[in-house]
């Protein structure tokens, strides 16, 4: 090959070190915009390049010879890279920089270019004044950097780690729309924002949400022990559990449209009641319903979509008992290939573990469209009586194609 075809815009490198030089000579003359799994910066990169990621064993100084004039993204997240980054090493056009767990070097003022909008840094060094560029919009950083974050007036998304310590949320900038805090204890009032993802953090709800009327969330994730008496307005509430003990889910606030409960297989939750405002329910398994024999009494009559991620008490053999589903249900997602009977929802999604997704959609009273993500299985319009046959045919096809 004398050249890379102009139609090629992205390359993933997987070559021996002995073949690097001729390969990079081809790449340097190409028009590609994305290069993944880069092994070395010893070679010239194409001027058209906008995105560059590195192989796991990359650990060279981050000094690019003839940096591409439009380079916007550098990804070292999955590498062993741990070399100091000096002023001038990063292109002035850079907008996205992701650094991995191995990188634990300090940032001096002037190292990060003003153009940077997204930064992922997982080191533990204290931050010097002036080290962060003012235009950051998305940031993942240590809790040690929190006092310096308040001045970032353009910051929209923040992920804080290195928890198990007190996190003063008064340092959070008012521009935030999304916050993720994995661990620690929160104190002080949280600024009003649209989305919060608080996985394991503990807090006094009356301290961090002093005036409930100021908050109207698009999405909030809490652990089960923190969900009672929220008194907050939100569209999507996700409840998880920390530890091995069984938790009761109760006192859910009215007005929730989407409810996600226990998406981890280790979760042990018991559900007694679901607000009538819920239109979509995502649940790990039906085992969470305390009164398993009366599941239909717990699911609200307004429910339009139900997503079941794990079989649990559901038998994966035979049909799925749709008598437990409210008449309002339009869409059902199951973790196995099963036919709901006696009633089939308008949209049936089947997600067998480790396999392609399948869909069955209602066309009229007796006809359905069956299709799958598998590229070699043809979609079909089937009569209701043919559905078991098309399911069996697909299962046989999967067995043969393995």
C-alpha positions as CSV (number, residue, x, y, z in Angstrom):
1,X,0.0,0.0,0.0
2,X,1.4,3.3,-1.1
3,X,-1.2,5.5,0.5
4,X,-4.3,5.5,2.8
5,X,-7.5,5.9,0.7
6,X,-9.0,9.4,1.2
7,X,-12.3,7.8,2.3
8,X,-10.6,6.5,5.5
9,X,-11.1,9.0,8.4
10,X,-10.2,6.8,11.4
11,X,-7.4,4.3,12.1
12,X,-6.9,1.9,15.0
13,X,-3.2,0.9,15.2
14,X,-2.3,-2.7,16.1
15,X,1.1,-3.3,14.6
16,X,4.5,-4.5,15.9
17,X,7.1,-1.9,16.9
18,X,9.3,-3.0,13.9
19,X,6.6,-1.9,11.5
20,X,5.9,1.5,13.0
21,X,8.0,3.7,10.8
22,X,6.5,2.7,7.4
23,X,3.0,2.8,8.9
24,X,3.4,6.2,10.4
25,X,4.9,7.5,7.1
26,X,1.6,6.4,5.4
27,X,-0.4,8.0,8.2
28,X,1.5,11.3,8.1
29,X,0.5,11.7,4.4
30,X,-3.2,10.8,5.0
31,X,-6.3,12.8,5.7
32,X,-7.5,10.9,8.7
33,X,-9.0,12.8,11.6
34,X,-8.9,10.2,14.3
35,X,-6.0,7.9,15.4
36,X,-6.5,5.4,18.1
37,X,-4.0,3.1,20.0
38,X,-1.0,5.3,19.1
39,X,2.3,3.8,20.3
40,X,4.7,6.7,20.0
41,X,5.1,10.4,19.3
42,X,8.4,10.0,17.6
43,X,6.7,10.3,14.2
44,X,5.0,13.1,12.3
45,X,1.2,13.1,12.6
46,X,-1.1,14.2,9.8
47,X,-2.2,17.8,9.8
48,X,-5.9,16.7,9.5
49,X,-5.8,14.9,12.9
50,X,-8.4,16.1,15.5
51,X,-8.5,13.2,17.9
52,X,-5.6,11.1,19.3
53,X,-5.7,8.2,21.8
54,X,-2.8,6.1,23.0
55,X,-2.0,2.4,23.6
56,X,-1.9,1.1,27.2
57,X,1.9,1.0,27.5
58,X,2.5,4.6,26.2
59,X,4.7,6.5,28.6
60,X,6.7,9.0,26.6
61,X,7.0,12.7,27.3
62,X,4.0,14.4,25.8
63,X,5.8,16.5,23.3
64,X,4.3,16.3,19.9
65,X,6.6,17.0,16.9
66,X,4.8,19.3,14.5
67,X,1.4,19.2,16.4
68,X,-1.6,19.0,14.0
69,X,-3.1,22.5,13.8
70,X,-6.6,21.3,14.5
71,X,-6.0,18.7,17.3
72,X,-8.9,18.9,19.8
73,X,-8.8,15.6,21.8
74,X,-6.0,13.7,23.6
75,X,-7.0,10.5,25.5
76,X,-4.5,8.8,27.8
77,X,-7.1,7.4,30.1
78,X,-6.2,3.7,29.6
79,X,-2.4,4.2,29.6
80,X,0.5,4.0,32.0
81,X,1.4,7.5,31.1
82,X,3.0,9.3,34.1
83,X,5.4,12.0,32.7
84,X,5.4,15.6,33.7
85,X,3.5,17.8,31.2
86,X,5.3,21.1,30.6
87,X,4.0,24.4,29.3
88,X,3.8,24.2,25.5
89,X,3.5,20.4,25.4
90,X,-0.3,20.6,24.8
91,X,-1.6,22.1,21.6
92,X,-3.4,25.5,21.9
93,X,-6.4,24.0,20.0
94,X,-6.9,21.2,22.6
95,X,-10.5,21.0,24.0
96,X,-10.5,17.5,25.6
97,X,-7.8,15.9,27.8
98,X,-8.3,12.6,29.6
99,X,-5.6,11.3,31.9
100,X,-5.6,7.8,33.6
101,X,-5.0,6.5,37.1
102,X,-1.3,6.2,36.5
103,X,-0.8,9.9,35.9
104,X,0.0,11.6,39.2
105,X,1.9,14.7,38.2
106,X,1.1,18.3,39.3
107,X,-0.1,20.9,36.9
108,X,1.8,24.2,36.8
109,X,0.0,27.4,35.7
110,X,0.0,27.8,32.0
111,X,0.3,24.0,31.2
112,X,-3.4,23.6,30.4
113,X,-4.4,25.7,27.3
114,X,-7.3,28.2,27.6
115,X,-9.1,26.3,24.9
116,X,-9.6,23.2,27.2
117,X,-13.3,22.4,27.9
118,X,-13.1,18.8,29.2
119,X,-10.5,17.6,31.7
120,X,-10.3,14.2,33.5
121,X,-7.5,14.1,36.1
122,X,-7.2,11.5,38.8
123,X,-4.0,12.5,40.6
124,X,-3.7,13.7,44.2
125,X,-1.5,16.8,43.9
126,X,-2.7,20.1,45.3
127,X,-3.7,22.7,42.7
128,X,-1.8,25.9,42.3
129,X,-3.7,29.1,41.7
130,X,-4.1,29.7,37.9
131,X,-3.6,26.1,36.9
132,X,-7.1,25.6,35.6
133,X,-8.3,27.1,32.3
134,X,-11.3,29.4,32.7
135,X,-13.4,27.7,30.0
136,X,-13.7,24.2,31.5
137,X,-17.2,22.8,31.0
138,X,-16.7,19.2,32.2
139,X,-14.3,18.2,34.9
140,X,-13.4,15.0,36.9
141,X,-11.1,15.8,39.7
142,X,-10.0,15.1,43.3
143,X,-11.9,16.6,46.2
144,X,-8.6,18.4,47.0
145,X,-9.3,20.7,44.1
146,X,-12.7,21.7,45.2
147,X,-11.8,25.2,46.6
148,X,-10.3,26.1,43.2
149,X,-13.3,25.0,41.2
150,X,-15.7,27.6,42.5
151,X,-14.2,30.3,40.2
152,X,-15.0,28.2,37.1
153,X,-18.1,30.1,35.9
154,X,-18.5,28.0,32.7
155,X,-18.4,24.6,34.4
156,X,-21.5,22.5,33.7
157,X,-20.5,18.9,34.7
158,X,-18.4,17.9,37.7
159,X,-17.3,14.5,39.0
160,X,-15.6,14.4,42.4
161,X,-13.6,11.4,43.7
162,X,-11.1,10.6,46.5
163,X,-14.0,10.5,49.0
164,X,-14.5,9.1,52.5
165,X,-14.0,12.7,53.7
166,X,-16.1,15.8,54.2
167,X,-17.0,17.6,50.9
168,X,-18.0,21.2,51.3
169,X,-20.6,21.7,48.6
170,X,-20.5,25.5,49.1
171,X,-17.5,25.5,46.8
172,X,-19.6,24.2,43.9
173,X,-20.1,26.9,41.2
174,X,-23.7,27.9,40.5
175,X,-23.2,27.2,36.8
176,X,-23.3,23.4,37.4
177,X,-26.1,21.3,35.8
178,X,-24.6,17.9,36.6
179,X,-22.8,16.6,39.7
180,X,-21.4,13.2,40.5
181,X,-20.1,12.4,44.0
182,X,-19.1,8.8,44.6
183,X,-18.2,8.8,48.3
184,X,-17.8,11.0,51.3
185,X,-20.0,13.2,53.5
186,X,-21.6,16.3,52.0
187,X,-22.0,19.5,54.0
188,X,-23.4,23.0,53.2
189,X,-26.1,23.9,50.8
190,X,-26.0,22.6,47.2
191,X,-26.6,25.1,44.4
192,X,-29.7,24.6,42.3
193,X,-29.0,22.4,39.3
194,X,-30.8,20.0,36.9
195,X,-29.0,16.7,37.5
196,X,-27.3,15.2,40.5
197,X,-25.7,11.7,40.6
198,X,-24.8,11.0,44.3
199,X,-24.0,7.3,44.5
200,X,-22.7,6.5,48.0
201,X,-22.3,10.0,49.6
202,X,-24.0,10.6,52.9
203,X,-25.6,13.8,54.0
204,X,-28.2,15.6,56.1
205,X,-30.9,16.4,53.6
206,X,-32.1,19.5,55.6
207,X,-28.6,20.9,55.4
208,X,-27.8,20.5,51.7
209,X,-31.3,21.1,50.4
210,X,-32.4,23.8,52.8
211,X,-35.1,25.3,50.6
212,X,-36.7,22.4,48.7
213,X,-38.6,24.8,46.4
214,X,-35.3,26.0,44.8
215,X,-34.7,22.6,43.3
216,X,-36.3,20.9,40.3
217,X,-34.2,18.0,39.1
218,X,-34.2,16.3,35.7
219,X,-32.3,13.4,37.4
220,X,-31.3,12.5,40.9
221,X,-29.5,9.3,42.1
222,X,-29.4,8.4,45.8
223,X,-28.7,5.4,47.9
224,X,-31.8,3.9,49.5
225,X,-31.1,5.1,53.0
226,X,-31.2,8.7,51.7
227,X,-34.3,8.6,49.6
228,X,-37.0,9.0,52.3
229,X,-38.5,12.4,52.8
230,X,-36.7,14.0,49.9
231,X,-39.5,16.5,49.3
232,X,-37.9,17.4,46.1
233,X,-39.3,17.9,42.6
234,X,-37.7,15.6,40.0
235,X,-38.5,13.8,36.7
236,X,-36.1,10.8,37.1
237,X,-35.2,9.2,40.5
238,X,-32.7,6.4,40.7
239,X,-32.3,4.4,43.9
240,X,-29.5,2.1,44.7
241,X,-28.1,0.4,47.8
242,X,-24.7,0.4,49.5
243,X,-23.8,-2.7,51.5
244,X,-25.5,-6.1,51.9
245,X,-28.5,-5.3,54.1
246,X,-32.0,-5.3,52.8
247,X,-33.6,-1.9,52.4
248,X,-37.3,-0.9,52.1
249,X,-38.1,1.7,49.4
250,X,-40.9,3.9,50.8
251,X,-42.0,7.5,50.9
252,X,-41.2,8.1,47.2
253,X,-42.0,11.7,46.2
254,X,-45.0,12.4,43.9
255,X,-44.3,13.8,40.5
256,X,-41.6,11.3,39.4
257,X,-42.0,10.3,35.8
258,X,-39.1,7.8,35.6
259,X,-38.1,5.5,38.5
260,X,-35.0,3.4,38.4
261,X,-34.5,1.0,41.3
262,X,-31.6,-1.4,42.1
263,X,-29.8,-1.8,38.8
264,X,-27.0,-3.7,40.5
265,X,-27.4,-7.5,40.9
266,X,-26.2,-7.2,44.5
267,X,-29.0,-4.8,45.4
268,X,-31.5,-6.0,48.0
269,X,-34.5,-3.7,48.0
270,X,-38.1,-4.2,48.9
271,X,-40.8,-2.1,47.2
272,X,-44.3,-1.6,48.6
273,X,-45.6,1.3,46.6
274,X,-44.9,3.2,43.4
275,X,-46.3,6.8,42.9
276,X,-49.1,7.0,40.3
277,X,-47.1,9.7,38.4
278,X,-44.5,7.1,37.3
279,X,-44.6,6.5,33.6
280,X,-41.4,4.5,33.2
281,X,-40.1,1.9,35.7
282,X,-36.6,0.4,35.3
283,X,-36.0,-2.4,37.8
284,X,-33.3,-5.0,38.3
285,X,-35.8,-7.8,38.9
286,X,-39.4,-8.4,40.1
287,X,-37.9,-9.9,43.2
288,X,-37.9,-6.4,44.7
289,X,-41.7,-6.5,45.1
290,X,-42.5,-7.6,48.7
291,X,-45.9,-9.0,47.7
292,X,-44.7,-11.1,44.7
293,X,-48.1,-12.7,44.3
294,X,-49.7,-9.2,44.0
295,X,-47.3,-7.4,41.7
296,X,-50.2,-6.1,39.6
297,X,-51.4,-4.2,42.7
298,X,-48.1,-2.4,43.1
299,X,-47.6,-1.3,39.5
300,X,-49.5,1.9,38.9
301,X,-52.3,2.0,36.3
302,X,-50.5,4.9,34.6
303,X,-47.3,2.9,33.9
304,X,-46.4,3.1,30.2
305,X,-43.0,1.4,30.1
306,X,-41.4,-1.4,32.2
307,X,-37.8,-2.4,31.9
308,X,-36.7,-5.6,33.7
309,X,-33.0,-6.1,33.6
310,X,-32.7,-9.6,35.3
311,X,-35.0,-12.6,35.4
312,X,-35.1,-13.1,39.1
313,X,-38.4,-14.9,39.9
314,X,-39.4,-14.7,36.3
315,X,-39.0,-18.1,34.6
316,X,-37.1,-17.8,31.3
317,X,-38.9,-20.8,29.9
318,X,-42.4,-20.5,28.4
319,X,-44.4,-17.3,28.2
320,X,-44.2,-14.2,30.4
321,X,-47.4,-13.6,32.4
322,X,-48.6,-10.3,31.2
323,X,-51.7,-10.4,33.5
324,X,-49.5,-8.7,36.1
325,X,-49.0,-5.7,33.8
326,X,-51.4,-2.7,33.8
327,X,-53.5,-2.1,30.7
328,X,-51.7,1.3,30.3
329,X,-48.4,-0.4,29.5
330,X,-47.1,0.2,26.0
331,X,-43.5,-1.0,26.1
332,X,-41.9,-4.0,27.9
333,X,-38.2,-4.9,28.1
334,X,-37.4,-8.5,29.2
335,X,-34.0,-10.1,29.9
336,X,-34.8,-13.2,27.8
337,X,-36.6,-14.2,24.6
338,X,-40.2,-14.6,25.9
339,X,-43.7,-13.9,24.6
340,X,-46.0,-12.0,27.0
341,X,-49.3,-13.7,27.2
342,X,-52.3,-13.2,27.1
343,X,-51.5,-9.6,26.0
344,X,-48.5,-8.4,24.0
345,X,-47.5,-4.7,24.6
346,X,-47.2,-2.5,21.5
347,X,-43.4,-2.6,21.9
348,X,-41.5,-5.6,23.2
349,X,-37.7,-5.5,23.7
350,X,-35.8,-8.6,24.5
351,X,-32.2,-8.3,25.8
352,X,-30.8,-11.9,26.3
353,X,-27.5,-11.8,28.2
354,X,-24.5,-11.6,25.9
355,X,-26.7,-11.6,22.8
356,X,-28.1,-9.1,20.3
357,X,-31.2,-7.2,21.2
358,X,-34.5,-8.2,19.6
359,X,-37.8,-6.2,19.0
360,X,-41.4,-7.2,18.4
361,X,-43.6,-4.2,17.5
362,X,-47.4,-4.3,17.0
363,X,-48.6,-3.3,13.5
364,X,-52.3,-4.1,13.9
365,X,-54.4,-6.4,16.0
366,X,-52.8,-9.6,14.5
367,X,-49.6,-8.6,12.8
368,X,-46.1,-7.7,14.3
369,X,-42.7,-6.6,13.0
370,X,-39.9,-8.7,14.3
371,X,-36.3,-7.5,14.0
372,X,-32.9,-7.8,15.7
373,X,-29.5,-6.2,15.9
374,X,-27.9,-9.3,14.3
375,X,-26.8,-8.3,10.8
376,X,-27.4,-11.7,9.3
377,X,-31.0,-12.3,10.5
378,X,-33.7,-10.9,8.2
379,X,-36.5,-8.8,9.7
380,X,-40.1,-10.2,9.2
381,X,-43.7,-9.2,9.5
382,X,-45.4,-12.1,11.3
383,X,-48.9,-13.2,12.3
384,X,-49.5,-13.5,16.0
385,X,-49.6,-17.3,15.6
386,X,-46.2,-17.3,14.0
387,X,-44.4,-15.5,16.8
388,X,-43.4,-18.7,18.7
389,X,-42.0,-20.1,15.4
390,X,-39.9,-16.9,14.6
391,X,-38.6,-17.0,18.2
392,X,-37.6,-20.7,17.8
393,X,-36.1,-20.0,14.4
394,X,-34.0,-17.2,15.8
395,X,-32.8,-19.3,18.7
396,X,-31.8,-22.1,16.2
397,X,-30.0,-19.5,14.1
398,X,-28.0,-18.3,17.1
399,X,-27.0,-21.8,18.0
400,X,-25.8,-22.5,14.5
401,X,-23.9,-19.2,14.1
402,X,-21.9,-19.6,17.3
